[in-house]
């Protein structure tokens, strides 16, 4: 399993159907959503704004982690949050109702909390305004001794074991990012970029994600167009332009255009393969370290009937043909992207610490694994790359404060 989520907001959308990295939206995250400044890497970053009817604003991962989890995100605060009742605002949580969380107070101090016992674990850490800060959290749930740890710019605040968390007895937990739990006052804002979640399973990426940036490879050409695959207008060449839009341009099947989506309504097991941008074309160099390569598509069905199942395959690095299950979501026919649960983020397990040829284009292949006439639709094809730049300047190290009070 190892790397289970990689996200950099690069789709310029956070659709309610898990459209970017396995994140979906809840509550009022639509306040701001995605921005072009400040950005740590790539073109976009997430914005979390407490404004709105109920003030909650968070994203939750589609991935339910089934092992000990290590989460990384970079945060940037343009101002400190308005203090909520109780003095903390949750910004990163594993099982927010009864788990562990990293919170911030009105003075800009980060701290690790056991949200079941409502106790702070260790000392608070002062961070700076308008600065990208790497925040990582380890969470492990067990029936008798749960454990958690927070790192800020690589500095640990201590590992806390034997924690009481009776409602979290297994390592099967959702991950939440944003304002949740004890929310701050209205219009408290922070930005997030370069998200990574590792599982303790596997030989690589099974611990702290560490320093990293997330970039997106887009399709640049058709590698092969199998029988039945067309663009939205029925064309069979150059159809990659229908799956490289930022944000995705998918619409209802009756409204489709040549550049909105690709589809296959044919009773066959054929495949469509897209040639992706090379690693060197997005700026990676030989001395960079590639941490994970994560291919994905955004797909759905043209009708509300049961859809076809499918699989993905990647070259450079090689990821074997792996099922993504049904192309659609809850037998819902596709509609305009971003308006509901019709388009679905589909992915396979990332390549962990892979060796790649920087100047060779990866090829991402989508195969129909069910032979019927239901309509497969795909409105986006992409590959996320998490890498650590060569000779990157050291990240600023926050200073730990004495004491545990907020």
Order of alpha helices (4+ residues) and beta strands (2+ residues): beta-beta-beta-beta-beta-beta-beta-beta-beta-beta-beta-beta-beta-beta-beta-beta-beta-beta-beta-beta-beta-beta-beta-beta-beta-beta-beta
